[in-house]
Every structure is written in structure tokens, then in C-alpha cells.
Amino acid sequence: MEVRYLWSIEPEKGPIYAQIAAEVKRMLARGELVPGAKLPSARALAEKARVNPNTVVHAYAELEREGITETRRGLGTFVREDVDVEAIRRRELEAAARAYLQSARALGLGVEEAVSALREVNDAS
């Protein structure tokens, strides 16, 4: 499976290495990356993302610390076979829900109104 990285880096949204690591997690949650998938080399991803290769190395190291990837000497960086994709998906969903609820509360809305708005948008889709 060839991994495609088409997102854009936005320096104002925090550390670039964290954005890269977060996108890898989102790709896992969406099923675009699967356990055992090989990630691009740090150099190749750095060229595509137009960042310093050390930034990608930092992102990959963070993912490895979290138990999501593993480095195989001489072969590259891979998504671990035993990675809990459902747990990653759940964390991503919870983060999105927290952000949405925070936005709704900033508008003075309660949980029921926020849920109702989600249903309306879903029904209109």
C-alpha cells in the first residue's frame, strides 16, 4: 500500500513534528494506513512536506514512543502490527468532540443543542 501525504503544514498550528505525527494517527483512524504499512523515509516525506528531515525524524520518534510505529534497522519505519487502531480512532473522535463542544459552548449552546445541530447537518448531507 503506497502512503500518500497530501496535507499542508501550518506553522501557526503548533510544532510541525506534532502536525506530522497527528496526521499519521488520523490516517490510521481513517484506514488510509494499516498495521504493517511502511512509512516514507524521513528524507522523502521531508521533501514532499517541504520541511527539514530532522523534523520528520522527530515525528517518527514521537510515534515510536507512543507505540504506533517501529523502526526496523535498514528497512525503515513501519506501523506496528499490534497497533490498536480502534483506540486511535476513538481518541481522534473524542478530540473532535471536545473541540466541537468547546465551540458550541463558546456560542452559549448546551450539549443538546450541539447534538441537535450535528443531527441536522447529518440529515442534510
C-alpha positions in Angstrom: 0.0 0.0 0.0 1.5 3.3 -1.0 1.0 6.0 1.5 0.1 9.4 0.2 0.7 12.5 2.3 -1.2 15.4 0.8 -1.8 17.6 3.9 -0.4 21.0 4.3 1.9 22.1 7.2 0.6 25.2 9.0 3.3 26.6 11.3 0.8 28.7 13.2 -1.0 25.5 14.4 1.9 24.3 16.5 5.1 22.3 16.1 5.5 20.8 12.7 6.7 17.4 14.0 3.5 17.2 16.1 1.3 18.0 13.0 3.1 15.2 11.1 2.6 12.7 13.9 -1.1 13.8 14.3 -1.7 13.3 10.6 -0.2 9.8 10.7 -2.7 9.0 13.5 -5.6 10.4 11.6 -4.6 8.4 8.5 -4.6 5.2 10.7 -8.0 6.2 12.1 -9.4 6.7 8.6 -8.0 3.4 7.4 -5.6 5.1 4.9 -2.7 3.5 6.9 -2.9 -0.1 8.2 -0.8 -2.1 10.6 2.4 -3.2 9.0 2.4 -0.3 6.5 5.8 1.2 5.7 6.1 4.9 6.1 8.0 7.0 3.7 11.6 7.7 4.6 12.2 10.8 6.6 14.0 12.4 3.6 11.2 11.5 1.1 8.5 12.9 3.4 10.6 16.0 4.3 10.9 16.7 0.5 7.1 16.3 0.0 6.2 18.4 3.1 9.0 20.9 2.5 10.4 20.6 6.0 13.7 19.6 7.5 14.3 15.9 7.6 15.1 16.2 11.3 11.5 17.3 11.8 10.2 14.1 10.3 12.7 12.1 12.3 11.3 13.8 15.4 7.7 13.0 14.4 8.6 9.4 13.8 10.4 9.2 17.1 7.2 10.5 18.8 5.1 7.9 17.1 7.5 5.2 18.2 7.4 6.4 21.8 3.6 6.2 21.6 3.8 2.6 20.4 2.4 3.3 17.0 5.4 2.8 14.8 8.6 0.8 14.9 11.9 1.3 13.2 13.4 -1.7 11.5 17.1 -1.3 11.1 18.0 -1.0 7.4 14.3 -1.3 6.3 12.6 1.9 7.6 9.7 2.9 9.8 6.6 0.8 9.9 3.2 1.0 11.6 3.3 -1.7 14.3 1.4 -4.8 13.5 -0.2 -4.8 17.0 -1.2 -1.1 17.0 -4.7 -0.6 18.4 -6.3 1.3 15.5 -9.7 1.4 17.3 -8.1 3.1 20.3 -6.5 5.7 18.0 -9.8 6.2 16.2 -11.6 6.7 19.5 -9.0 9.2 20.7 -9.4 11.2 17.4 -13.2 11.1 17.7 -13.0 12.3 21.3 -10.6 15.1 20.4 -13.0 16.2 17.7 -16.0 16.0 20.0 -14.2 18.1 22.7 -13.3 20.8 20.1 -16.9 20.8 18.8 -18.4 21.0 22.3 -15.9 23.8 23.2 -17.1 25.8 20.1 -20.7 25.2 20.9 -20.2 26.3 24.5 -18.4 29.4 23.2 -21.6 30.2 21.3 -23.6 29.8 24.5 -25.1 26.4 23.4 -25.6 23.3 25.5 -24.9 19.7 24.7 -28.4 19.0 23.5 -28.3 21.9 21.1 -24.9 20.9 19.8 -26.1 17.3 19.3 -29.3 18.6 17.5 -27.1 20.7 15.2 -25.0 17.6 14.4 -28.1 15.6 13.5 -29.5 18.4 11.3 -26.2 18.7 9.4 -26.0 14.9 9.1 -29.6 14.7 7.8 -29.0 17.5 5.3 -26.0 15.6 3.9 
